[in-house]
Amino acid sequence: MNRPLVAVLSGAGISTDSGIPDYRGPNGLWRKDPEAEKLVTYDYYMGDPEIRRRAWLMRGENGALQAQPNAAHRAVAELEKSGTPVRVITQNVDGLHQLAGMPARKVLELHGTARAVVCTRCHARTPMEDALARVDAGEGDPACLTCGGILKPATVMFGERLDPVVLGEAAAITKACQIFIAVGSSLQVQPAAGLAAVAADHGARLVIANAEPTPYDELADEIVREPIGTALPELLRRLHAASR
């Protein structure tokens, strides 16, 4: 029996159990501090050294690099290890799917990764830990060691385009999958949110697991409102049993 291709679109809600706050939920970062959005907006970041200094301090303080995968990340990786074809399309930049055991080549990071920095001039890419060590040593706004250009996290900031290659791969997987699970995503940020509709249009079973309603709930075959850390492992176990 051929096992169905499962696409998992993950948003911030899958990582809250790992101690990483979401952005748009009731206690989300943008609701608590709207000014924080400037720190991840490309034009503000590139044009104001003070915003860059604040952004580097925020990165050093938020502890995201120390976060560990939770039960939901592990459940996705275990489903892949069981022989079910799984592809992860994530809006997150925390790298926790890979840390949980998902092969990196099977994870599409729509918004890049916070585990690396990139030079905006020469595009040299280096580990985030190295840049944060320089900040700890007293450099408020560390410059590229290769060319002196401005460094930014290898994430897609507000005002930047998503990588068209990554987006194209995500669309292809969405159209090919038989089951599409949107987990921990408000499904409000395009173009990622629109993948749910693409999946439904191409005949996939659409499952939405999120604490709050989303704009795509009416298209879903199944809606899960329970906490993701317990609900997703149970959902994936059920899915695995049905496909054996």
N, C-alpha and C positions, 0 to 999 in steps of 0.2 A: 504494500500500500504506500503510495507516494504521500509523504508528509507535506502539509501546506506550508508555503512560505509565509512567515510571520514578520510583519514590519512593526516595530515599536517606535512611536514618536514620543520622546520623553521631554517634559518641561521641568521647571523649577520645583514643582511639587514632589518629584521623585527623590529629590536630594534634601528636603527639609529635615528628614529623620537623621541625616548625616551632619546636621548642624549648620547647613547653608540656607540662609533665609531666602524666601522667594521675593519677587519684586512687586507684583500687583495684587497679592492676596490681602486680606484684612490687616495683617501686620507686616505687609510688604515694605521693602526698602524705599520704594518711590513714594509710598503713602506717608511714611514716617518722616522722610527728609527729601522733599522734591528737589532741593538744591543738589543732592547727590547725583541726580541724573546728568548734571553738567560734567561730572568727572568722567563719564563714559560717553560723552558726545564729542565727536571727532573735531569739529570746528573750535569748540571751547578748549578742548585739550591741546590742540596744536597751536592755538593762538595765545595761550596764557600760561606762563611758567608757574604761576601760583596754583592754578588748577592742577597742573601736572604734579606739583609737590604734594598737594592734598590727596591726589589720586594714589601716589606711591605710598603715602602713609596709610591710606585706607586699605590698600592691598596687603601691607605688612600686618595690619591689625585684624583683618577679618578671618584669618586662620583657615581660609578655604583650602590651601595646599596641604594642611594637616588633616583635612576631613577624610573619613574612611567610608567605603561603600556600605550601604545598609541592606536589609533583607530584600528590598525590591530590586536593587541592582544585581544582587547575587542570584535572584530567581531568574532574571533575564539571561544571565550568563549560564546558569545551570540548564535552562531550556535549550540553549545553543549546544551545550556539551552533550545533551541527550540524543542529538542527531536530528533534531528539528531545525530546518533552515531558518535562521533568524538574522535580521538586519536591524540595527538601531539607527534611527535618525534622531539626533538630539539637539534641542535648543540650548542645552547647558554647556558650560565651558569648563566644568570641573574635572573632567577626565575620570569620573568615578565608574563609568561602565567598563572602561579598560582595566582599571584597578581591580574590579570585581571578577575579571577573567574573560570578558568579551575580547576576541581578537581585534586589534586596532583596525584592520582592513575591513571589518564588518560594522564599524561605527562611523557614521557620517556626522561630523560636528558642524552644523549649519552656521553657528555663530563663533567658530574658532575655538581656541583653547587658552585658558588662563595660566597654563603650565609653561608657556613660552613667551618670550618677548620678541618683537620684530622691529628692525630699524625702518623708519618711514622714508629714509633716503636711499640706503643701499640694500635694504631688505634682508640683511643678515639676521639670522634667527638663533637665539640663545636661550638657555633655561631661565625661567622666572626666578628660581632660587638665587642665581648669580646676581641678577639685578637687585633683588631684595637685600642680599648681603651687602651690596654697595650702599644701599639706602641706610641700612643699619650702621654702616661705618661712617655715615655723615654726609653722603651725597644726596641732596634733596631731590635733584632731577637728573639721574644718571644718563649720560649721553652714550651713543654707540661707540664702542671701543675700536671699531674698524674705521669709521668715517666721521664720527662726531655728530651724527644726525640724532634726531629726537627718537627715543625709544617709546614704544607703546606695547601693551599686551597683545598677543596674537589672537585677539578676539575681534569680532565685528562690532565696532562702536555705532551708536546712533549716528546716522548721517553717512555711513559707509555701506557699500553694496555687498550683498552676500556673494561668495565665490560662485560664479555661474556653473563651474564644473561640478562642485559639490551639490548644488541645487538641482542640476540636471540628473545626477545619479540618484538623488532622493526621489525625484519625480518618477524615474524609471522603476525603482523598487516599489514605489507606491502603486503604480499601474500594474505591476506584475504579481503583487502579493495576494494571497487568499484571505488573510486575516490582518487587519490593521488595528493596532491598539494605541490609542492616544492616552498617555498617562501623565498626570501632574502638570498638564498644560491648560492654560485658560483659553487656548485656541483663539486668541485675539490679535496675535502678531503675524502679519502676512510677510512673506508668502508661506511660511511654515504651516500656519493654521489651515490654509486652503488645501493642504494635502489630505486632510480628513475627507473633504468633499470629493477629491480626485479618487481616493480609494473606494468610496461608496459608488461613485459613477462607474468604476471599472469592475464592480461586482464583488468587492471584498466585504467580508463581514467586519463591520465597524464597531469597535468597543471603545467607550470613553470612560476612563477612570479619573475623576477629578472631584475635589471637595465642593466646588461650586459649579452651577450650570455654565455651559459653553454655548456659543452661537450655533454649534453643529449637533447639539443633542437630538434634534428631531430626525437627523439622518442615521442615528446610531441604532444598531441591532441590540446593543446591551449598554446600560449605563451603570457605573459603579460609583457609589458615593462614600463607601467605607474608607477608613484610613489606608493609604497606599501600601504601607509597610506590611500589612497583613492581607489586604485584599488582592494585591498583584500576585504574590506567590501562590495564593489559592487559585486565582484565575488561571495562571499558567500551568499549575498542576492539573487542573481540570482539562485544559486545552491539550496537554501532552497525553493524558489518558485517553481522550477522545480520538487522537490521531494515531494511536498504536495499532 
